[in-house]
Amino acid sequence: MNTDPDTIAFYQARAPHWVFHSGEAHSHQLDAFLDRLPPGAAVLELGCGGGRDAARIKARGFVVDATEAVPALVTRANQAFGLGARVMAFHELEAQAAYAGVWAHASLLHCQRGALADVLARIHRAMLPGGWFFSSYKLGEGEGRDLLGRYHNFPSPGWLIAAYAEAGFVIESQDTYAGKASDGTQRDWIDLTVRKP
């Protein structure tokens, strides 16, 4: 189990407001990631939220499997974009060699530290050889909660990169930048783009 009940409850209760607050523009990193993939390839999204990125993936001609642990967000994504999104937590991923791409924008940062190795192994197993995987995290020196009560794993870059290497991924690019979290605090982020050999 890697889902934090309080974090799930936060998003479940606030799903309509949260989607409105986030807007519908897709993540700015998404198109460059999709450009790495074969046309029409299968893409898994982990933590699709209100569906804005999954909608873009679909519009670009890819076959998107949009997943999300929060039922209210799955409902919102399907109402807004007709994605066929489904409820699935990270630890429930059982696919094998099914996806050319895995997109996890600002979602795995909620995966409990003790469970991340298993989740990364599941993602690795679900990917096709040569597949690409994007994820982003808020950086820190230890797991905890933000001012809104949501769980975050708050990794350091070194800890995170070691975890990905242990799971068998090749780090192709990493980008660290300053950002403002939705709880109003300033915190650095890291984007990782990795490949399954």
Buried (B, 14 or more C-beta within 10 A) or exposed (E): EBBBEEBBEBBBEBBEEBBEEBEEEBBEBBEEBBEBBEEEBBBBBBBBBBBBBBBBBBEBEBEBBBBBBBEBBBBBBBEBBEBEBEBBBBBEBEBEEBBBBBBBBBBBBBBBBEBBEBBBBBBBBBBBEEBBBBBBBBBBEEBEBBEBEBBBBBBBBEBBBEBBEEBBBEEEEBEEEEBEBEEEEEBEBBBBBBBBE
